[in-house]
Every structure is written in structure tokens, then in C-alpha cells.
């Protein structure tokens, strides 16, 4: 039995809906990870400020993580 064009459009619509659902799930996961990263960065900064010399050693690492997080936000916003 040959499939009708209607069935083909219905299947494509189902795939599109599934793709959108998956994309939203991944965006939600990324958002949660960014929230956790922001919390961790803030805590690392607080700890670095509490100890002399630690802040100097971590400054580049903290800046790199912040930069990566901003880049990810920019990519997700497009």
C-alpha cells in the first residue's frame, strides 16, 4: 500500500516536534549547567579572596571559565 502525501507531512511534523522537544531539553540542561558554573565561579572567587596569593594564581583560570561561559551564552542566544 502506497503512503499518502498527508502521511509524509504528518511524519515530518512529528519529527519537527521531536527535534524541538530535544532542543528545548538540551537548552534547559545547558542553562542549568551555566547556573551551576556561575555559582562555582562566584564561590571560587570568594575562596580566592579569603587567602593571600590564591587569588593571583586563580585569576587566569577564573577569567577563562567566565569567558567560556559567556561564549556559550552567546552561542545559545543566536
Backbone torsions as a table, in degrees:
resi	resn	phi	psi	omega
1	UNK	NA	129.0	-178.7
2	UNK	-78.5	143.2	178.9
3	UNK	-82.2	147.5	-179.3
4	UNK	-84.4	157.6	176.6
5	UNK	-59.7	-31.3	178.6
6	UNK	-61.2	-42.7	-179.8
7	UNK	-63.6	-38.7	178.2
8	UNK	-63.4	-40.3	178.9
9	UNK	-68.7	-37.2	179.0
10	UNK	-64.0	-44.0	178.4
11	UNK	-62.1	-42.3	179.3
12	UNK	-63.9	-39.3	177.6
13	UNK	-64.2	-40.3	177.6
14	UNK	-63.5	-41.3	179.0
15	UNK	-65.7	-39.2	179.3
16	UNK	-64.2	-44.6	178.3
17	UNK	-61.7	-41.3	178.6
18	UNK	-65.0	-40.8	178.2
19	UNK	-62.5	-43.8	178.6
20	UNK	-62.7	-43.6	179.4
21	UNK	-60.3	-44.9	179.4
22	UNK	-64.6	-42.1	179.7
23	UNK	-62.1	-43.3	178.7
24	UNK	-63.0	-39.3	177.8
25	UNK	-61.7	-45.6	-179.4
26	UNK	-66.8	-37.7	177.0
27	UNK	-65.1	-39.7	177.7
28	UNK	-63.8	-43.0	177.5
29	UNK	-62.0	-44.5	179.0
30	UNK	-62.9	-40.6	178.9
31	UNK	-61.8	-44.1	178.1
32	UNK	-62.6	-41.2	178.5
33	UNK	-64.3	-39.8	177.9
34	UNK	-64.7	-39.8	176.9
35	UNK	-60.6	-45.2	179.1
36	UNK	-65.3	-39.6	179.1
37	UNK	-63.8	-42.3	179.2
38	UNK	-61.7	-41.2	177.6
39	UNK	-63.7	-43.9	-179.3
40	UNK	-66.1	-39.7	178.1
41	UNK	-63.3	-45.1	179.2
42	UNK	-60.2	-44.6	180.0
43	UNK	-65.1	-40.9	177.6
44	UNK	-61.1	-40.8	177.8
45	UNK	-63.3	-43.6	179.2
46	UNK	-60.8	-45.2	179.6
47	UNK	-65.1	-39.0	179.8
48	UNK	-64.1	-37.1	179.3
49	UNK	-69.6	-25.5	-177.4
50	UNK	-76.9	-20.6	-176.3
51	UNK	-121.0	128.0	178.0
52	UNK	-63.0	134.5	176.1
53	UNK	87.4	-25.5	-178.7
54	UNK	-69.3	-40.7	-179.5
55	UNK	-57.7	-41.1	179.9
56	UNK	-63.0	-40.0	-179.1
57	UNK	-71.4	-31.7	-175.8
58	UNK	-93.4	-10.0	-175.2
59	UNK	-54.0	-48.4	-179.1
60	UNK	-65.7	-41.1	179.4
61	UNK	-63.8	-44.8	179.6
62	UNK	-63.6	-43.3	178.9
63	UNK	-62.5	-39.7	179.7
64	UNK	-65.6	-42.1	179.1
65	UNK	-66.2	-43.2	177.8
66	UNK	-60.6	-42.3	179.7
67	UNK	-62.5	-43.3	178.5
68	UNK	-63.2	-41.1	179.3
69	UNK	-64.8	-42.6	178.4
70	UNK	-63.1	-40.6	-179.9
71	UNK	-63.1	-42.0	178.6
72	UNK	-63.3	-42.5	177.4
73	UNK	-60.8	-43.6	178.5
74	UNK	-60.4	-43.8	-179.5
75	UNK	-64.7	-42.6	-178.8
76	UNK	-69.5	-25.4	-177.6
77	UNK	-79.5	-16.5	-177.5
78	UNK	-72.3	NA	NA
